[in-house]
Amino acid sequence: MINRVVLIGRLTKDVELRYTQSGVAVGTFSLAVNRQFTNASGEREADFINGVIWRKAAENFANFTHKGVLVAIEGRIQTRNYEDKNGNRVYVTEVVADNFSLLEKKSDSQQSAPKSQAPDPFANSGNKPIDIDPNDLPF
């Protein structure tokens, strides 16, 4: 049996990162995936697919993505059900992501923190060779 899914789409909102009582990270997200065809009006529709990602991958996914970013998700489809507070049975189908890939570069306007303006002592502008005294090396 094979249960494998690959999706490419845009996050509809920021990843919601939470932690279980035992400290395991879990992120939930929704991905808008365009359909390959247009409707009768000539417009392209999208499917909105819910997903969940666990552990370190969840923390990385939450830290390096945001609403609107284009991502690829690899995982499997999972169904589950639970009883809500009113006693109704709720059925859920979602993608459990094993891996993700960022498909866009972060634009300058979306960078969260400005880079330090301190000069890099190890940077070489290419104009002159780097002069290191062997006596200064720690080994």
Secondary structure by P-SEA (a helix, b strand, c coil): ccbbbbbbbbccccccccccccbbbbbbbbbbbbccccccccbbbbbbbbbccccaaaaaaaacccccccbbbbbbbbbbcccccccbbbbbbbbbccccccccccccccccccccccccccccccccccccccccccc
